[in-house]
């Protein structure tokens, strides 16, 4: 009889704990920020930082060494901006978004804008080819110089359910 009461008490405690956890989850924001070091369970299983590095690879591999950390950060930021444009705009609308991004990256220099736009196009296309169903938005990126290599971290969030634009 005593063990039955203990089991019932334990069962009630576990039920209360589960209800409290469910309530906590329900009260959370509908869009959860994901740190690159956490398991985010994207469609293809890639961490955001790894996916972003794959998209940025053509720029990173051809980056002159003398540009160092600044050049690497710029390449990663360009890849993140292109990724988000590919996620938030249809393929037909992406060009206009990329042109605006090129203006921002070029700091109102028409010559630099013309040089930047092809790279943004390349990065957006790589995102669509490599991660066609990944609809995470990149919220923050960081690149650190670790001496013998650069270390990339990225935070992302899922697109809210019912968002009208989809990656194509």
Secondary structure by P-SEA (a helix, b strand, c coil): caaaaaaaaaaaaaaaaaaaaaaaaaacccbbbbcccccccccccccaaaaaaaaaaaaaaaccccccaaaaaaaaaaaaaaaaaaaaccccaaaaaaaaaaaaaacccaaaaaaaaaaaaaaaaaaaaacccccccccbbbbbbcccbbbbbbbbbccccccccccc
